[in-house]
Amino acid sequence: MKMKKILASATFIFLSAALMISCSNKKQEYELGTGFVVDVNLEGNLELLSKDSLFLRSTMPDARFEMALPIEKGRAVFTCDTMITPQDVTLYGTGNDGKKLHISRFFLENCHASVNAVLDEQYASKVRAEVKGCPTHDMFRKLFEHRLAIAQEFRLDSLSRAYDKMGIISKENFRHLLDSARTLSDEYERSLIAQDPVSIFAFERFASSFISKGSIEENLARYQQFAGSGKFNDNMRFKIVGKMLETLKITQPGCKAIDFTLNDIAGKSVTISDIYKSNRLTMLDFWASWCLDCRKENPGIVAMHRYYASKGLAIVGISLDNEYTEWKQAVQDDKLDWLQLSDLQGWKNAAAEMYCIKEIPQNILIDSTGVIVARNIGTDGLEEFLKEYLH
């Protein structure tokens, strides 16, 4: 969905172990302790479900679980005595075509939630669902609805679809419009967080954006605020964010760059230390063909490369793509005539994980001795940095 890419960068935290939970359809008088209850009521054309079962599955891989329950007269009650960790979950069934029939996605925590869904009688892929009882989900819903209202008011969806066909002036106007929309969205998000600065919602928003916002010192201090609240002692996502901050600490300016090897578009293996040793300054440019912000910045980076290449600048593109053809086509369309590397693993890109890249576009600048001299300089400040560094 393009609006998702425009208004927010996706952040993913990975852990290999998965926890599978089996449970039963308990009675409604279940007493909520430290776990959760999800009471599902389905209406409409129930025949759209080819099997009489519903599934509740986590979407965050840091503490996976999956539950399956039979549907009895359009109802199923998922229960768990102990909440694994507050997280994003999806509720779905199996459609008549054998594919997953999405019913709802929401943020689940220690709560008694109700999901009331209507299966559309005409379109099997359409489900109207209302989720109640999850405080953190309510906050996310308010934020989403506010962002959607802004997007509709500014006509961002239709404009983003037409972006590639815009002229230079129109693209510039669209960027200004996008900046205004983001400012409004950020202000509203801050107002929600101010209601409880150490809530689960506040932490989730911090976890999704700390990579690109604030200094490492500020983010560590903010992390300690959450830690001091005592709310996150058993939260696995919280623990993994702590490990990410440790990775960020060792990839800041002044630290030695971590070496890695990836393949270029032709399939040739390239070791990054061989590149920065031969140039005054090497910029690792983390991007992807599907990233609108990355594509917007590419013309400016192309111009800077043409000017500063003769002064000792080398750029190495690190693509977080999954598809080779899309990656190659974007390189050609945007005229990126510098070295391009990828392992086509998306957000699991080896170099991105080494440098804790969870949002794009981002950059890492390395001198000829392998020392990181700058990190995540926006295009507005990048040219000034290059001008001073490569004078």
Buried (B, 14 or more C-beta within 10 A) or exposed (E): EBBEBBBBBEBEBEBEEEEEBEBEEEEEEBEEEEBBBBBBBBEBBEEBBBBEEBBBBBEBBBBBBBBBBEBEEBBBBBBBEEBBBBBBBBBBBBBEEEEEBBBBBBBBBBBBBBBBBBBEEEEBEEBEBEBBBBBBBBBBBBBEEBBBEBBEEBEBBEBBEEBEEEEEEEBEEBBEBBEEBBEBBEEBBEEBBEEBEBBBBBBBBBBBBBBBBBEBEEBBEBBEEBBEBEBBEBBBBBBBBBEBBEEBBEBEEEBEBBEBBBBBBEEEEBEBBEBBEEBBBBBBBBBBBBBBBBBBBBBEBBEBBEBBBEEBBBBBBBBBBBEEEBBBEBBEEBEBEBBBBBBBBBBEBBBBBBBBBBBBBBBBBBBBEBBBBBBBBEBEEBBEBBEEBBE
